[in-house]
Amino acid sequence: MEMNDNPSGERKMQCSDENRCFELLESILDGELQDSGKEVLKEKLAKCQPCFEHYHLEQAIRDVLKTKCTKHAVPTELADKIRQQIQEIK
């Protein structure tokens, strides 16, 4: 990942290594990286607009999924109907 000094404080509008950066961002969101990775992320987000947007979009999606998706029991009738349709396909 390329880290350019950015004295103006403005974010780059294009990322030089988007796929690699997005993997890093997702690893951090997944809780797979330690504090050193978070420091790299902080620097990256301060300098790169696409990474900044991707990170916040991913974070928002994950927050919605955590708060809006609840576990509900599948109705027995539905489960039976699905099993029956699977058996018919076989």
C-alpha positions in Angstrom: 0.0 0.0 0.0 1.5 3.3 -1.0 1.5 6.1 1.6 2.2 9.5 0.1 2.7 12.5 2.3 -0.1 14.8 1.8 0.8 18.3 3.2 -2.4 19.9 1.8 -4.5 17.6 4.0 -6.9 16.9 1.1 -7.7 13.3 0.2 -6.7 11.7 -3.0 -9.6 11.1 -5.3 -8.2 7.8 -6.7 -6.6 5.0 -4.8 -3.4 3.5 -6.2 -4.1 0.0 -4.9 -7.8 -0.2 -4.3 -8.2 -4.0 -4.0 -5.4 -4.3 -1.5 -6.7 -1.4 0.5 -10.2 -2.7 0.6 -8.9 -6.1 1.9 -7.1 -4.2 4.7 -10.2 -2.2 5.5 -12.4 -5.3 5.6 -9.9 -7.1 7.8 -10.0 -4.3 10.3 -13.8 -4.2 10.2 -13.8 -8.0 10.8 -11.5 -7.5 13.8 -8.6 -9.4 12.3 -5.9 -6.7 12.7 -4.3 -5.3 15.8 -3.6 -1.7 16.8 -0.8 -1.3 14.3 -3.3 -2.0 11.4 -5.7 0.5 12.9 -3.0 3.1 12.8 -2.3 2.4 9.1 -6.1 2.6 8.5 -6.3 6.0 10.2 -3.5 7.3 8.0 -5.1 5.8 4.8 -8.5 7.2 5.5 -7.1 10.7 6.0 -5.4 10.6 2.6 -7.6 8.6 0.3 -11.3 9.4 -0.5 -12.2 6.1 -2.1 -10.9 4.2 0.9 -12.6 6.6 3.3 -16.0 6.1 1.4 -15.6 2.3 1.2 -14.7 2.0 4.9 -17.7 4.0 6.0 -20.1 2.3 3.7 -18.9 -1.1 4.9 -19.2 0.0 8.5 -22.7 1.3 7.9 -23.8 -1.9 6.2 -22.4 -4.0 9.0 -24.1 -1.8 11.7 -27.5 -2.2 9.9 -27.0 -5.9 9.6 -26.2 -6.2 13.3 -29.1 -4.1 14.5 -31.8 -5.0 12.0 -31.3 -8.7 11.5 -32.8 -10.7 14.3 -33.1 -14.4 14.7 -36.7 -15.6 14.2 -37.8 -19.3 14.2 -38.7 -20.6 10.8 -42.4 -21.5 10.8 -42.7 -25.3 10.8 -45.0 -25.2 7.7 -42.4 -23.3 5.7 -39.6 -25.7 6.7 -41.7 -28.7 5.8 -42.7 -27.1 2.4 -39.0 -26.4 1.6 -38.0 -30.0 2.5 -40.8 -31.3 0.3 -39.7 -29.2 -2.6 -36.1 -30.3 -2.2 -37.2 -34.0 -2.2 -39.2 -33.4 -5.4 -36.2 -31.9 -7.1 -34.0 -34.9 -6.2 
